[in-house]
Amino acid sequence: MKKLVFLLITLAAMVLLAIPVVADDTSDLNYMESVRAEYMDRINSEGQTMIFDEIRLVEEGSPYSFPLTVGTGDYEIWGVGGPGMRDLNIRIYSADRTLLAEDTETDNYPVLSFSEPVSRSHRVIIEGSEFEAGIDQGYYLIIVVRN
C-alpha cells in the first residue's frame, strides 16, 4: 500500500508539473520515455524486477492486447496515460479467460496487483477510454514488475 501511495503521488506531481498541454507526437513520445526512465530508477531503487515495459500508441475505442507469461510470485502492472488521455484502463485475464484484475478507477494511472501460484500465460488488455476534446489517440506506458 505504501508503494501505491508513493506511486500515485509521484505520478500526480509529474502530470501537474511536466506537460500542462497536449504537444505534438514527438513531444508526447519523449514525455513518455522520460516517465519510463523515472519508473526504471524507482524499480532499481526498490529492488523489484522489471518483467515487461512498453510505450505504445492507442486509439480511442480500439483496445490493444498482448500475451504475458509469468512465473510464480507477486506482480504489479503499472500504467500511465500520456498527455491528452484522461482515462487508461487495464485488465488481465488468465489463459482460461478468467478476469484476474482490472482497473476500476477513472484516471490515467491504473495499478493492478495479482499473485501467481504457478507459471502460466495471461492476456493483458489496455484501453484508452477517454481523451481530451479533439484527441482520439495517445501514448501510454505499461510496466510489469515482480515484487
C-alpha positions as CSV (number, residue, x, y, z in Angstrom):
1,M,0.0,0.0,0.0
2,K,2.9,2.3,0.8
3,K,4.3,1.8,-2.7
4,L,1.0,2.5,-4.3
5,V,0.6,5.8,-2.4
6,F,4.2,6.8,-3.4
7,L,3.4,5.9,-7.0
8,L,0.2,7.9,-7.1
9,I,1.8,11.0,-5.5
10,T,4.8,10.8,-7.9
11,L,2.5,10.5,-10.9
12,A,0.3,13.3,-9.9
13,A,3.3,15.6,-9.4
14,M,4.7,14.7,-12.8
15,V,1.4,15.4,-14.5
16,L,0.9,18.8,-12.8
17,L,4.5,20.0,-13.4
18,A,5.6,18.3,-16.6
19,I,3.2,18.9,-19.5
20,P,0.1,21.0,-19.0
21,V,-0.9,21.0,-22.6
22,V,-1.0,18.4,-25.4
23,A,2.0,18.6,-27.7
24,D,2.9,17.0,-31.0
25,D,3.5,13.3,-31.3
26,T,7.3,13.6,-30.9
27,S,6.9,15.6,-27.7
28,D,4.3,13.1,-26.3
29,L,6.6,10.2,-27.1
30,N,9.6,12.0,-25.5
31,Y,7.5,12.7,-22.4
32,M,6.5,9.0,-22.1
33,E,10.2,8.0,-22.5
34,S,11.1,10.3,-19.6
35,V,8.3,8.8,-17.5
36,R,9.7,5.3,-18.3
37,A,13.2,6.4,-17.2
38,E,11.8,7.6,-13.8
39,Y,10.0,4.3,-13.3
40,M,13.1,2.3,-14.1
41,D,15.0,4.3,-11.5
42,R,12.3,3.6,-9.0
43,I,12.3,-0.2,-9.8
44,N,16.0,-0.3,-9.3
45,S,15.9,1.6,-6.0
46,E,13.1,-0.6,-4.6
47,G,14.7,-3.9,-5.6
48,Q,11.9,-5.0,-7.9
49,T,12.3,-7.0,-11.1
50,M,11.0,-5.5,-14.3
51,I,9.3,-8.1,-16.4
52,F,7.9,-6.1,-19.3
53,D,7.6,-2.5,-20.4
54,E,6.2,-0.8,-23.5
55,I,5.2,2.6,-24.8
56,R,2.6,2.3,-27.4
57,L,0.0,4.5,-29.2
58,V,-3.6,3.5,-28.6
59,E,-6.7,4.9,-30.3
60,E,-10.0,5.6,-28.5
61,G,-12.3,2.7,-28.9
62,S,-9.6,0.3,-30.1
63,P,-8.2,-1.7,-27.2
64,Y,-4.8,-3.3,-27.5
65,S,-3.9,-6.7,-26.0
66,F,-0.8,-8.8,-25.6
67,P,0.2,-12.1,-24.1
68,L,2.1,-12.1,-20.8
69,T,3.7,-15.2,-19.3
70,V,4.8,-15.0,-15.7
71,G,6.2,-17.4,-13.1
72,T,5.2,-17.9,-9.5
73,G,5.2,-14.8,-7.4
74,D,3.5,-11.4,-6.7
75,Y,3.2,-8.9,-9.6
76,E,2.1,-5.4,-10.3
77,I,1.1,-3.8,-13.6
78,W,1.5,0.0,-13.7
79,G,0.1,2.1,-16.5
80,V,0.5,5.8,-17.3
81,G,-1.6,7.5,-20.0
82,G,0.2,10.3,-21.9
83,P,-0.8,13.9,-22.5
84,G,-4.4,14.2,-23.8
85,M,-5.6,10.9,-22.3
86,R,-7.9,11.2,-19.3
87,D,-8.6,7.5,-18.6
88,L,-6.4,4.5,-19.2
89,N,-7.8,1.1,-18.3
90,I,-6.0,-2.2,-17.9
91,R,-7.4,-5.7,-17.4
92,I,-5.6,-9.0,-17.1
93,Y,-7.1,-12.4,-17.8
94,S,-5.8,-15.9,-17.2
95,A,-5.4,-18.3,-20.2
96,D,-8.9,-19.7,-19.4
97,R,-10.3,-16.1,-19.8
98,T,-10.9,-15.6,-16.1
99,L,-10.6,-12.0,-15.1
100,L,-7.7,-11.7,-12.6
101,A,-7.6,-8.0,-12.0
102,E,-8.9,-4.8,-13.6
103,D,-8.6,-1.0,-13.1
104,T,-11.8,0.4,-11.9
105,E,-10.7,4.0,-11.4
106,T,-11.4,6.8,-13.8
107,D,-7.9,8.1,-14.0
108,N,-4.8,7.9,-16.1
109,Y,-2.7,5.8,-13.7
110,P,-4.0,2.2,-13.4
111,V,-2.2,-0.1,-11.0
112,L,-3.1,-3.8,-10.8
113,S,-1.8,-6.4,-8.4
114,F,-2.0,-10.2,-8.8
115,S,-0.3,-13.3,-7.5
116,E,0.6,-16.5,-9.4
117,P,1.0,-19.9,-7.7
118,V,2.3,-21.4,-11.0
119,S,3.9,-20.3,-14.2
120,R,1.3,-19.6,-16.9
121,S,0.2,-17.3,-19.6
122,H,-2.2,-14.4,-19.4
123,R,-3.8,-11.8,-21.7
124,V,-3.5,-8.1,-20.9
125,I,-5.9,-5.6,-22.4
126,I,-5.2,-1.9,-22.5
127,E,-7.8,0.7,-23.5
128,G,-7.7,4.5,-23.6
129,S,-11.3,5.1,-22.9
130,E,-11.4,8.9,-22.5
131,F,-9.4,11.6,-24.2
132,E,-9.3,15.4,-24.2
133,A,-11.6,17.1,-26.6
134,G,-10.4,16.8,-30.2
135,I,-8.0,14.0,-29.4
136,D,-8.7,10.4,-30.3
137,Q,-5.3,8.7,-29.7
138,G,-2.4,8.9,-27.3
139,Y,0.7,7.1,-26.0
140,Y,0.7,5.0,-22.9
141,L,3.3,3.3,-20.8
142,I,2.8,-0.1,-19.2
143,I,5.3,-1.8,-16.9
144,V,5.0,-5.2,-15.2
145,V,7.1,-5.8,-12.1
146,R,7.7,-8.7,-9.9
147,N,7.8,-7.8,-6.2
